[in-house]
Amino acid sequence: MKASALNQINNKLKSIPDNFVNDIMEFLEFLSFRANAKDWAAHLTPKDSQLIKRGADDLKNGRTHSHESAMKKINAHVRKMK
């Protein structure tokens, strides 16, 4: 990274209140992870790949639920669990 970019970042950081330090650190960790992460799709298990293909097939063939329908089913299930 160029020194001018680092200076800009440093100047911005100086203007941010201390109570945001944890948020900044978490975001920097996230950016570091993204920059170094390999393509997750290349590391799927055969079962994961099969489930994704099944989901795509469900979409293609209209086997879906509306948000409203899904929420009703989820709420009914949660009520049973209580």
For each residue, the residues with C-beta under 8 A, 3 or more apart:
1: 5 6
2: 5 6
3: 6 7
4: 7 8
5: 1 2 8 9
6: 1 2 3 9 10
7: 3 4 10 11
8: 4 5 11 12
9: 5 6 12 13
10: 6 7 13 14
11: 7 8 14 15
12: 8 9 15 16
13: 9 10 16 24
14: 10 11
15: 11 12
16: 12 13 20 24
17: 20
18: 21
19:
20: 16 17 23 24
21: 18 24 25
22: 25 26
23: 20 26 27
24: 13 16 20 21 27 28
25: 21 22 28 29
26: 22 23 29 30
27: 23 24 30 31
28: 24 25 31 32
29: 25 26 32 33
30: 26 27 33 34
31: 27 28 34 35
32: 28 29 35 36
33: 29 30 36 37
34: 30 31 37
35: 31 32
36: 32 33
37: 33 34 40
38: 42 43
39: 42 43
40: 37 43 44
41: 44
42: 38 39
43: 38 39 40
44: 40 41 48 49 52
45: 48 49
46: 49 50
47: 50 51
48: 44 45 51 52
49: 44 45 46 52 53
50: 46 47 53 54
51: 47 48 54 55
52: 44 48 49 55 56
53: 49 50 56 57
54: 50 51 57 58
55: 51 52 58 59
56: 52 53 59 60
57: 53 54 60 61
58: 54 55 61 63 64
59: 55 56 62 63 64
60: 56 57
61: 57 58
62: 59
63: 58 59
64: 58 59
65: 69 70 73
66: 69 70
67: 70 71
68: 71 72
69: 65 66 72 73
70: 65 66 67 73 74
71: 67 68 74 75
72: 68 69 75 76
73: 65 69 70 76 77
74: 70 71 77 78
75: 71 72 78 79
76: 72 73 79 80
77: 73 74 80 81
78: 74 75 81 82
79: 75 76 82
80: 76 77
81: 77 78
82: 78 79
